[in-house]
Amino acid sequence: MAQYLVPASCLVFCCVVFAALALIGLFFNGCTRLRILLICLGLSAGFIWSFTYATVFYKPAEKLNGKTETVFAVVCGEPVSTDYGSKALVSVRIDGAFPVKTQIYIFGGVPYMTPGNTVRFTAAFRIADTMYGEQTDTFVSRGIYLLASVKGELEVTDASEPAAYFPIRLSSALARMIDTIFPENTAVLIRALLLGDTASISKDPALSSSLQTTGTSHIVAVSGMNIAFLMGFLGLFIKKKRVLTAVGIPVIVLFMAVVGFMPPVVRAGIMQIFLLIAPVFKRESDPVTSLSASLVLILLFNPFAAVSAGLHLSFAATLGILLFSEKIFTALDEPLRERRIYHYTLLRKPLRLIIGSFSTTIGALALTVPLTALHFGAVSLITPLTNLIILWAVTLAFCGGIVAVVCGFIYAPAGAVLAFAVGLPVDFILKTIEAFSQVPFASVYTENPAVVIWLVYIYLLLVALVIWHIGRRQLLYPVCLSVVSLCFILVMTSLFSCSHHLSLTALDVGQGQALVVTSGKCTAVVDCGSSSGKDSADIAVKYLQSRGRTGINLLILTHYHSDHTNGVIELLEQVNVSAIALPAPDQSDGTLPEEIFGLAREKGISVIQVTENMTVSFNNAVLTLYAPPEGVGENERGLSVLCSENGFDALITGDMSAEGERRLIAAEQLPDIELLVTGHHGSGNSTSPELLLTVKPETALVSVGYNKYGHPSRETLERLALDGIMVYRTDQAGSITINGW
């Protein structure tokens, strides 16, 4: 409540109110009194702790906000290489206050420093609550309250390595060993499984997309599954329960420290510790109590963790398993018992294992599906099947990875041999996930309002089943209704989408451009990139698939700047593309053209280098691609696209400047148009008076996001306003669709 509903200024007031309400409990007896006291005093304590924590640990960060200061800090993590240099996590010392955890960005190389070192540097600081001009809780939920851009050199003033940072150094050593003995493609997954290191997965758009589509991202997010594997692995060697408890608890705590005390693993670790120590005190472990205790402990150390999506999903999955999995298992298991299927010894264990895995997956999904839809805008329909097929391989990969790494420290060649063997289940996991992610409608997206309605319908149906105590045999009817209703939605969405005439959508990708042009069943995408940290390819895929479009007939790249193209490779990996049209590359365009050509050859995609004007039939529409003129600058070396159908015309000029627009006007007979996508995100050097006078647009779309370039410029907006042109901006209206006639 303190993070979502109650303003920071009202926390103390709410504490007093609930403390006063607790007095009401004194007028009751027995359990009622206890419940009122526990609820009200618990809320009161929560509010005052949130206020105290923010005052003691967060407020000091505000002293540095917006300032450039020279500070001392202790390194909390290994520096990580980035496209522009490196980044590292440090704890900045502030006079008269507790140190503030800070993410620093270092331009240039990767400095030599290790966890525990003290460093001195000058940096520009800001509060870590925004990224690219948009509010974010990514950092504060992890206890990081400042972001800093280092100015000049960073100096190590104390190279000591305190024992408190041993788990972090151990994590780095394990990561290096994994990279040494495992092949690169295998090491990516092993690092995620053993250490929770998903940095390499984030850099692989195809893999991260496949994991999300198949609902298997949880296998690379260290959580209860990893703790269960770890304890199961220890249980193979330690048979005595007391010895397992004595060894297991320190191992669990060390594992939590090595992976960085992330909320999901802390939750799982505490619950496992409760389970281990309960027999020692001759008590039974209560899962709900241990789940609640883990939440209290996590929020005690960082109340801001309450906004973490990982925490939401981890606790919801665990609660779903506790509430539903056993009942689902019983419902599936009893018919097999009644039919005496288990009399066949060879079938008994495999069937129970399959039913158990399926029941656990469905139980976890019961409460996580709404959260996944809320946080990520997607619901994977293929999750139960994918999890069922890869679970055994994940178990082997985790346990085998531990053995291989340990052997690698003892004798590297032996570790490499074991790593090769572990690579077999890892390859199976990766290929299975990739194959299942290509299944049509493996995932549905909440961008389609009908999918949201379907989800609400499903959960209302589930509530009705619980209230009316529907028997096992009657469950078939609601299940069939759910499947039939979803199929109806998908079919109708596809039919409705394909019935439109020419339509152009500017997707909200921040500072960048991704345009979707459709006519009937034909789909074209013009550019796909963003410099605002948004995943332009993921946004485009969700938009297309939520409208029943599973392929792209033509992908057009106006030019090769990253804010127009850095999502192209991921888009090609995720969607079937028939053809690509692009300008002939130049040396200044870097390696991207070769990457596109190589991937296109691999996937059998036709590549058209547009060196002269060409037209493309597009259902009832025509797309005219204007080749770039020779001997001009980078922005002018791009394509322009004219989309026409039934007298409706839309012009796209990429990043073309006023000079390029004048060349285009002189060389081509441009018609009066209804829609103009402003050049260069509304830059003052584009959308010239000459162009506006020639094409006379009625509407202008500006694809723009947070930027430091002043886009869209005041001059451009004034020119459009003076000509009576209606202007729509993606930074204000989100994704914008203009339909033809």
C-alpha positions in Angstrom: 0.0 0.0 0.0 2.8 2.4 0.9 4.3 2.0 -2.7 1.1 2.1 -4.7 -1.8 3.8 -2.9 -0.5 6.1 -0.1 1.6 9.2 -0.9 4.9 9.5 1.0 3.6 12.5 2.8 0.7 10.5 4.3 2.7 7.5 5.7 3.0 8.8 9.2 -0.7 9.8 9.3 -1.7 6.3 8.1 0.5 4.8 10.8 -1.3 6.8 13.5 -4.7 6.0 12.0 -4.2 2.2 12.0 -2.6 2.3 15.4 -5.7 4.0 16.6 -8.0 1.5 14.8 -6.1 -1.3 16.6 -7.7 -0.1 19.8 -11.1 -1.2 18.4 -9.8 -4.8 18.8 -9.7 -4.4 22.6 -13.5 -4.3 22.6 -13.6 -7.8 21.1 -12.7 -11.2 22.5 -10.8 -14.3 21.3 -9.8 -14.7 17.6 -11.6 -11.5 16.5 -9.5 -9.3 18.8 -6.3 -11.1 17.7 -7.2 -10.6 14.0 -8.0 -6.9 14.4 -4.8 -6.3 16.4 -2.6 -8.2 13.9 -4.0 -6.5 10.8 -4.1 -2.9 12.2 -0.8 -3.0 14.0 0.8 -4.8 11.1 -0.3 -2.1 8.7 0.8 0.6 11.2 4.2 -0.9 11.5 4.5 -1.2 7.7 3.7 2.4 7.1 6.1 3.7 9.8 8.9 1.4 8.5 8.3 2.6 4.9 8.6 6.2 6.1 11.7 5.5 8.2 13.4 3.6 5.5 12.8 6.3 2.9 14.1 8.9 5.4 17.2 7.1 6.3 18.3 5.4 3.1 16.5 7.2 0.2 16.5 10.8 1.2 20.3 11.1 1.3 20.4 10.3 -2.4 18.4 13.5 -3.0 21.4 15.5 -1.8 23.3 14.5 -4.9 20.4 14.7 -7.4 21.2 17.0 -10.3 24.8 17.7 -9.0 28.3 16.9 -10.3 30.4 15.9 -7.3 33.6 14.1 -6.5 32.9 11.2 -4.2 34.4 8.1 -2.6 32.5 4.8 -3.1 33.0 1.0 -2.5 32.6 -1.2 -5.5 29.7 -3.7 -5.0 30.0 -5.6 -8.3 32.2 -6.5 -11.2 32.3 -3.9 -14.0 30.2 -5.0 -16.9 31.1 -4.1 -20.5 28.5 -2.0 -22.5 28.3 -0.6 -26.0 29.7 2.7 -24.8 32.1 1.6 -22.1 31.1 -0.1 -18.9 28.8 0.1 -15.9 29.3 -0.9 -12.3 27.4 -1.0 -9.0 29.0 1.0 -6.2 28.0 2.3 -2.7 28.6 6.0 -2.5 29.7 7.5 0.8 27.7 10.5 1.9 28.7 12.6 5.0 26.3 12.1 7.9 24.2 9.4 6.1 24.2 5.8 5.1 26.0 4.9 1.8 23.7 5.0 -1.2 23.8 2.2 -3.8 24.5 3.8 -7.2 24.8 2.5 -10.8 27.7 4.3 -12.4 28.3 4.5 -16.2 31.9 4.8 -17.4 32.6 5.9 -20.9 35.5 4.4 -22.7 37.1 1.2 -21.4 36.4 -1.1 -18.5 38.4 0.0 -15.4 40.2 -2.6 -13.3 38.5 -2.8 -10.0 37.1 -5.6 -7.9 34.2 -5.8 -5.3 35.4 -4.3 -2.0 37.8 -1.8 -3.6 37.4 1.9 -2.7 37.3 4.3 -5.6 37.3 8.0 -6.1 35.6 9.7 -9.1 33.7 12.7 -10.3 30.3 12.2 -11.7 26.9 13.8 -12.6 24.3 12.2 -10.3 20.5 11.9 -10.7 17.8 10.0 -8.8 17.2 6.5 -10.4 13.5 7.0 -10.9 13.5 7.8 -14.6 14.9 6.3 -17.8 14.7 8.1 -21.2 12.3 10.6 -19.6 9.8 7.9 -18.3 9.2 6.8 -14.8 10.7 3.5 -13.8 10.9 1.4 -10.7 13.6 -1.0 -12.1 16.4 0.5 -10.0 14.7 1.4 -6.7 13.1 -2.0 -6.5 16.7 -3.4 -6.4 17.8 -0.8 -3.8 19.6 1.4 -6.3 18.7 5.0 -5.7 21.2 7.0 -7.8 22.5 6.9 -11.4 25.8 8.6 -12.2 27.8 9.4 -15.4 31.5 9.4 -14.5 33.5 12.4 -15.7 37.2 11.8 -16.3 39.2 9.0 -14.7 38.2 6.7 -11.9 40.9 6.1 -9.3 41.2 3.1 -7.0 42.3 4.5 -3.6 42.0 1.3 -1.6 42.5 -2.1 -3.3 41.6 -4.2 -0.2 39.0 -6.9 -0.7 36.9 -7.3 2.5 35.5 -10.8 3.3 32.0 -9.4 3.1 32.4 -9.2 -0.7 33.5 -12.8 -1.0 30.1 -14.0 -2.5 30.3 -11.4 -5.2 33.9 -12.4 -6.0 32.9 -16.0 -6.0 30.1 -15.2 -8.4 32.6 -13.6 -10.8 35.0 -16.5 -10.5 32.1 -19.0 -11.3 31.1 -16.9 -14.3 34.7 -16.9 -15.6 34.9 -20.6 -15.2 31.6 -21.2 -17.0 32.9 -19.1 -19.9 36.1 -21.0 -19.9 34.8 -24.6 -20.0 31.4 -24.2 -21.8 30.8 -23.3 -25.4 29.5 -19.8 -25.8 25.9 -20.8 -26.7 25.7 -23.1 -23.7 27.4 -20.8 -21.3 24.6 -18.2 -21.8 22.0 -20.5 -20.3 24.3 -22.1 -17.6 25.2 -18.6 -16.3 21.5 -17.8 -16.0 20.7 -21.1 -14.3 23.5 -21.1 -11.8 24.1 -17.4 -11.2 21.0 -15.6 -12.3 23.2 -13.7 -14.9 20.8 -12.9 -17.7 22.9 -10.1 -19.3 23.9 -12.3 -22.3 20.3 -13.4 -22.8 19.2 -9.8 -22.9 21.7 -9.2 -25.6 20.3 -12.1 -27.6 16.9 -10.8 -28.9 15.9 -14.1 -30.5 16.5 -16.1 -27.3 14.9 -13.6 -24.9 11.9 -13.3 -27.2 11.5 -17.1 -27.4 11.7 -17.4 -23.6 8.9 -14.8 -23.2 6.7 -16.3 -26.0 6.9 -19.8 -24.5 6.6 -18.6 -20.9 9.9 -20.2 -19.9 11.6 -17.0 -18.7 11.4 -18.4 -15.2 14.1 -21.0 -15.9 16.7 -18.2 -16.3 15.4 -16.2 -13.3 16.9 -17.8 -10.2 14.0 -18.8 -8.0 12.4 -21.7 -6.1 13.2 -24.1 -8.9 16.9 -23.5 -8.6 16.8 -23.9 -4.8 14.8 -27.2 -5.2 17.4 -28.5 -7.7 20.2 -27.5 -5.4 18.7 -29.2 -2.4 17.9 -32.3 -4.5 21.5 -32.4 -5.7 22.8 -32.2 -2.1 20.2 -34.9 -1.1 21.9 -37.3 -3.5 25.0 -37.3 -1.3 23.6 -36.5 2.1 21.1 -39.0 3.4 20.8 -38.0 7.1 18.3 -35.2 7.6 20.2 -33.5 10.4 23.4 -33.4 8.4 21.5 -32.2 5.3 20.0 -29.4 7.5 23.4 -28.4 8.9 25.0 -28.3 5.4 22.0 -27.2 3.4 21.3 -23.9 5.3 24.8 -22.4 4.8 24.7 -23.5 1.2 21.3 -21.9 0.6 22.5 -18.6 2.3 25.7 -18.6 0.2 23.7 -19.3 -3.0 21.4 -16.4 -2.2 24.4 -14.2 -1.7 26.1 -15.3 -4.9 23.1 -14.5 -7.0 22.6 -11.2 -5.3 19.7 -11.7 -2.9 17.1 -11.2 -5.6 13.6 -11.4 -4.1 12.5 -14.6 -5.8 15.6 -16.5 -4.6 15.3 -15.0 -1.1 11.7 -16.1 -1.0 12.6 -19.7 -2.0 15.7 -19.8 0.2 13.7 -18.8 3.4 10.9 -21.2 2.6 13.5 -24.0 2.2 15.2 -23.1 5.4 11.9 -23.3 7.3 11.3 -26.7 5.7 14.8 -27.9 6.9 14.6 -26.6 10.4 11.0 -27.7 11.2 11.9 -31.3 11.9 14.8 -30.2 14.2 12.3 -28.5 16.5 9.8 -31.4 15.9 7.4 -29.1 14.1 5.8 -29.2 10.7 6.7 -26.4 8.3 3.7 -24.3 7.3 4.2 -23.1 3.7 2.0 -20.0 4.1 3.8 -18.9 7.3 7.2 -19.3 5.6 6.0 -17.5 2.5 4.7 -14.6 4.6 8.0 -14.6 6.7 10.1 -14.4 3.5 8.0 -11.4 2.3 8.4 -9.6 5.6 12.1 -10.1 5.5 12.5 -8.9 1.9 10.4 -5.8 2.6 12.3 -5.2 5.8 15.5 -4.8 3.9 13.9 -2.8 1.1 10.3 -1.7 1.1 10.7 -0.5 -2.5 11.0 -4.2 -3.5 7.2 -4.3 -3.3 7.1 -2.8 -6.8 9.3 -5.5 -8.3 7.7 -7.6 -11.1 10.0 -10.5 -10.1 8.7 -10.4 -6.5 5.0 -10.3 -7.7 5.5 -13.3 -10.0 7.5 -15.3 -7.6 5.1 -15.0 -4.7 2.0 -15.4 -6.9 3.4 -18.5 -8.4 4.2 -20.0 -5.0 0.8 -19.1 -3.6 -0.9 -20.6 -6.7 1.1 -23.8 -6.2 0.1 -24.0 -2.6 -3.6 -23.3 -3.3 -4.2 -25.3 -6.5 -1.5 -27.7 -7.5 -2.5 -30.5 -5.1 -6.1 -30.3 -6.1 -5.2 -30.4 -9.8 -3.0 -33.4 -9.2 -5.7 -35.2 -7.4 -8.3 -34.5 -10.1 -5.9 -35.9 -12.7 -4.5 -38.7 -10.7 -7.8 -40.3 -9.5 -9.2 -41.3 -12.9 -5.9 -43.1 -13.6 -6.3 -45.0 -10.3 -9.9 -45.8 -11.0 -9.0 -47.2 -14.4 -6.1 -49.2 -12.8 -3.6 -47.6 -15.1 -1.1 -47.6 -12.3 -1.1 -51.4 -12.2 1.4 -51.2 -15.0 4.6 -50.6 -13.1 6.4 -49.1 -16.0 3.7 -46.4 -16.4 3.2 -45.4 -12.8 6.3 -43.3 -12.1 6.4 -41.5 -15.5 2.7 -40.7 -15.4 2.8 -39.4 -11.9 5.9 -37.3 -12.8 4.1 -35.8 -15.8 0.9 -35.2 -13.8 3.0 -33.6 -11.0 4.9 -31.3 -13.3 1.7 -30.3 -15.2 -0.2 -29.6 -11.9 2.6 -27.5 -10.6 2.8 -25.5 -13.8 -1.0 -24.9 -13.9 -1.0 -24.0 -10.2 1.7 -21.4 -10.7 0.0 -20.0 -13.8 -3.3 -19.6 -12.0 -2.2 -16.5 -10.2 0.7 -15.3 -12.4 -1.2 -15.1 -15.7 -2.9 -11.8 -14.8 0.4 -10.4 -13.5 2.2 -11.4 -16.7 -0.5 -9.8 -18.7 -0.3 -6.6 -16.6 3.5 -6.3 -16.5 4.4 -7.6 -20.0 1.2 -7.4 -22.0 1.4 -11.1 -23.0 0.0 -14.5 -22.1 1.8 -17.6 -23.3 -0.6 -20.4 -24.2 2.1 -22.9 -24.8 3.7 -22.7 -21.4 2.3 -25.9 -19.8 3.5 -28.0 -22.8 6.9 -26.4 -23.0 7.6 -26.7 -19.3 6.5 -30.3 -19.3 8.9 -31.2 -22.2 12.0 -29.3 -20.9 11.8 -29.8 -17.1 14.0 -32.9 -17.1 16.6 -31.2 -19.3 16.7 -28.1 -17.0 17.3 -30.4 -14.0 20.2 -32.1 -15.8 21.6 -28.8 -17.0 21.6 -27.3 -13.5 23.0 -30.3 -11.6 25.5 -31.1 -14.4 26.5 -27.5 -14.6 27.4 -27.5 -10.9 29.5 -30.7 -11.2 31.3 -29.4 -14.4 32.2 -26.0 -12.8 33.5 -27.7 -9.6 35.6 -30.1 -11.7 36.8 -27.1 -13.8 38.3 -25.6 -10.7 40.0 -28.8 -9.8 41.2 -29.8 -13.3 40.0 -27.7 -16.3 40.1 -30.4 -19.0 37.9 -32.6 -16.9 35.5 -29.7 -16.4 35.5 -29.1 -20.2 34.6 -32.8 -20.9 31.7 -32.6 -18.4 30.6 -29.3 -19.9 30.4 -30.9 -23.3 28.0 -33.5 -21.9 26.0 -30.9 -20.1 25.7 -29.1 -23.4 23.4 -31.8 -24.7 20.4 -31.1 -22.4 21.1 -27.3 -22.8 20.9 -27.7 -26.6 17.7 -29.6 -26.2 16.3 -26.8 -24.1 17.3 -24.0 -26.5 16.0 -25.8 -29.6 12.8 -26.8 -28.0 12.1 -23.2 -26.8 13.0 -21.9 -30.3 10.7 -24.4 -32.0 7.8 -23.8 -29.7 8.1 -20.0 -30.0 7.4 -20.4 -33.8 4.1 -22.1 -33.2 1.3 -19.7 -34.4 -0.5 -18.0 -31.5 1.9 -19.5 -28.9 1.3 -16.3 -27.1 -1.6 -13.8 -27.1 -1.3 -10.1 -26.3 -3.4 -7.8 -24.2 -3.0 -5.1 -26.9 -6.0 -6.8 -28.3 -8.9 -5.7 -26.1 -10.7 -9.0 -26.9 -7.9 -10.9 -25.2 -8.4 -8.9 -22.0 -12.1 -9.6 -22.1 -11.3 -13.3 -22.6 -9.0 -13.3 -19.6 -11.6 -11.6 -17.4 -14.1 -14.2 -18.6 -11.8 -17.1 -17.7 -11.2 -15.9 -14.2 -14.9 -15.2 -13.6 -15.5 -18.8 -14.8 -12.9 -20.0 -12.3 -14.5 -18.1 -9.5 -17.9 -19.6 -10.4 -16.3 -23.1 -10.4 -15.0 -22.6 -6.9 -18.2 -21.2 -5.6 -20.5 -23.9 -7.1 -18.1 -26.8 -6.3 -18.2 -28.1 -9.9 -17.4 -31.8 -10.0 -14.5 -33.3 -11.9 -16.6 -34.6 -14.7 -18.3 -31.2 -15.3 -14.9 -29.4 -15.7 -14.9 -30.4 -19.4 -17.6 -27.9 -20.2 -15.8 -24.7 -18.9 -12.5 -25.9 -20.4 -14.2 -26.3 -23.8 -15.9 -23.0 -23.5 -12.6 -21.3 -22.8 -10.9 -22.9 -25.8 -13.8 -22.2 -28.2 -14.1 -18.6 -27.1 -10.4 -18.0 -27.5 -10.4 -19.5 -31.0 -13.4 -17.4 -31.9 -11.6 -14.2 -30.7 -8.4 -15.1 -32.7 -10.4 -15.9 -35.9 -12.6 -12.8 -35.7 -9.6 -10.6 -34.9 -7.8 -11.8 -38.0 -10.9 -11.4 -40.2 -11.6 -7.9 -38.9 -8.0 -6.8 -39.3 -7.8 -8.0 -42.9 -11.1 -6.3 -43.9 -9.6 -2.8 -43.7 -8.3 -0.7 -46.6 -5.0 1.1 -46.4 -3.9 1.8 -42.9 -0.7 3.3 -41.4 0.2 3.0 -37.7 3.1 4.8 -36.0 4.1 2.6 -33.1 5.2 4.2 -29.9 8.8 3.1 -29.8 10.1 6.3 -28.1 12.8 8.2 -30.0 12.8 6.1 -33.1 10.5 4.8 -35.9 8.5 1.7 -36.5 5.6 2.1 -38.9 3.1 -0.6 -39.9 1.3 -0.3 -43.2 -1.6 -2.7 -44.0 -4.1 -3.2 -46.7 -6.3 -6.3 -46.6 -4.1 -9.3 -45.8 -0.9 -7.5 -46.8 1.5 -6.2 -44.2 4.5 -4.0 -44.5 6.8 -2.6 -41.8 8.8 0.6 -42.4 11.8 0.8 -40.1 12.1 -0.8 -36.7 14.3 0.9 -34.2 14.5 3.1 -31.1 17.1 5.0 -29.1 14.9 5.2 -26.0 15.6 1.8 -24.6 12.3 0.4 -25.9 12.3 -3.0 -27.6 10.9 -1.8 -31.0 10.8 -5.3 -32.4 8.8 -6.7 -29.4 6.4 -3.7 -29.7 6.0 -4.4 -33.5 5.5 -8.2 -33.0 2.9 -7.6 -30.3 1.0 -5.1 -32.4 1.0 -7.5 -35.5 0.1 -10.7 -33.6 -2.6 -9.0 -31.5 -4.3 -8.2 -34.8 -4.0 -11.7 -36.2 -1.0 -10.9 -38.5 1.6 -13.6 -38.3 3.9 -12.5 -41.1 5.3 -9.4 -42.9 5.1 -9.3 -46.7 7.6 -6.5 -47.0 10.1 -4.9 -44.5 11.3 -1.5 -45.7 14.3 0.2 -44.2 14.6 3.9 -45.1 18.2 4.0 -43.9 20.6 2.4 -41.4 20.6 4.7 -38.4 20.2 2.7 -35.2 17.0 4.5 -34.1 15.4 3.1 -37.3 17.1 -0.3 -37.5 18.3 -1.7 -34.1 15.2 -3.9 -33.8 15.4 -5.3 -37.3 17.5 -8.4 -36.5 15.1 -9.3 -33.6 12.1 -8.7 -35.9 13.5 -11.0 -38.5 14.1 -13.7 -35.9 10.5 -13.5 -34.5 8.3 -13.0 -37.6 8.2 -14.6 -41.0 9.3 -11.9 -43.5 8.9 -12.5 -47.2 11.1 -9.6 -48.6 13.3 -6.7 -47.4 13.7 -3.5 -49.4 16.6 -1.2 -48.4 19.0 1.3 -49.8 22.4 0.1 -51.0 24.8 0.2 -48.0 27.8 2.4 -47.6 31.0 1.9 -45.5 29.6 4.3 -42.9 26.6 2.1 -42.3 28.7 -0.3 -40.2 28.1 -4.1 -39.9 24.3 -4.0 -39.7 23.7 -4.4 -43.5 25.9 -7.6 -43.6 24.1 -9.0 -40.5 20.8 -8.4 -42.3 22.0 -9.9 -45.6 23.4 -13.0 -43.7 20.2 -13.6 -41.7 18.1 -13.1 -44.8 20.1 -15.7 -46.7 19.7 -18.1 -43.7 16.0 -17.6 -43.6 15.4 -17.5 -47.4 14.2 -13.9 -47.4 14.4 -11.9 -50.6 16.6 -8.8 -50.4 16.0 -5.9 -52.7 18.6 -3.1 -52.8 16.6 -0.1 -54.1 18.9 1.8 -56.5 16.0 3.1 -58.7 12.4 3.8 -58.1 10.1 0.9 -57.9 6.4 0.1 -57.2 5.0 -2.8 -55.2 1.5 -4.1 -55.5 0.0 -4.3 -52.0 -3.5 -5.8 -52.0 -5.5 -2.9 -53.5 -2.8 -0.4 -52.6 0.5 0.5 -54.3 3.7 1.3 -52.5 6.2 3.5 -54.4 9.8 3.3 -53.2 11.8 6.3 -54.2 15.5 5.5 -54.5 18.0 7.8 -52.7 19.8 10.4 -54.9 23.5 10.0 -55.4 26.2 12.1 -53.7 24.3 13.3 -50.7 24.6 13.0 -46.9 23.7 10.0 -44.7 20.1 11.1 -44.0 19.5 11.8 -47.7 20.8 8.4 -48.7 17.6 6.8 -47.5 14.4 5.6 -49.2 11.1 7.5 -49.3 7.9 5.6 -49.4 4.6 6.7 -50.9 1.6 4.5 -50.0 -1.5 5.0 -52.2 -5.0 3.5 -52.3 -8.3 4.9 -53.6 -7.1 8.5 -53.5 -5.6 8.2 -50.0 -1.8 8.9 -50.0 0.7 8.8 -47.2 4.4 9.8 -47.6 7.3 8.6 -45.4 10.6 10.4 -45.8 12.7 8.7 -43.1 15.4 11.2 -41.8 15.5 13.2 -45.0 16.5 16.8 -44.5 15.1 19.9 -46.2 17.8 19.6 -49.0 16.8 16.0 -49.6 13.1 16.9 -49.7 13.9 19.6 -52.3 15.7 17.0 -54.4 12.8 14.6 -54.1 10.3 17.3 -55.1 12.4 18.2 -58.2 12.9 14.6 -59.3 9.4 13.1 -58.7 5.8 14.0 -59.4 4.4 13.8 -55.8 0.6 13.9 -55.4 -1.4 15.8 -52.9 -1.3 13.6 -49.8 -3.6 13.0 -46.9 -0.9 11.9 -44.4 2.8 12.9 -43.9 5.1 11.1 -41.5 7.4 14.0 -40.6 11.0 13.6 -41.4 13.7 13.0 -38.8 11.2 12.9 -35.9 10.0 16.5 -36.5 13.5 18.0 -36.7 13.7 21.7 -37.7 15.8 20.7 -40.7 13.1 18.5 -42.1 9.4 18.9 -43.2 10.4 22.0 -45.2 7.9 24.7 -46.4 8.6 23.5 -50.0 7.5 19.9 -49.2 4.4 21.1 -47.4 3.5 23.4 -50.3 4.0 20.6 -52.8 2.2 17.7 -51.1 -0.4 19.6 -49.0 -0.9 17.0 -46.2 -4.0 17.1 -44.1 -2.5 15.1 -41.2 1.1 14.7 -39.9 2.4 11.9 -37.7 5.5 12.6 -35.5 7.3 9.4 -34.3 9.2 10.8 -31.4 10.1 10.1 -27.7 12.3 11.6 -25.0 15.4 13.1 -26.5 18.0 15.8 -26.1 17.8 17.1 -29.7 14.7 19.2 -29.3 12.5 16.9 -31.5 10.0 17.9 -32.6 11.2 21.4 -33.1 9.1 24.4 -32.4 9.7 25.6 -36.0 8.4 22.4 -37.5 5.3 22.4 -35.3 4.6 26.1 -36.2 4.9 25.3 -39.9 2.4 22.5 -39.6 0.0 24.6 -37.6 0.2 27.6 -40.0 -0.8 25.2 -42.8 -3.8 23.9 -40.8 -2.3 20.4 -40.6 -3.5 18.2 -37.8 -0.5 16.9 -35.8 -0.4 13.6 -33.8 2.7 12.7 -31.7 3.6 9.2 -30.4 5.2 10.7 -27.3 1.8 12.2 -26.4 -0.8 9.8 -27.8 1.1 6.5 -27.9 0.7 4.4 -31.0 -1.4 6.1 -33.7 -3.4 4.6 -36.5 -4.6 6.5 -39.5 -7.1 4.6 -41.8 -7.6 5.3 -45.5 -10.8 4.8 -47.4 
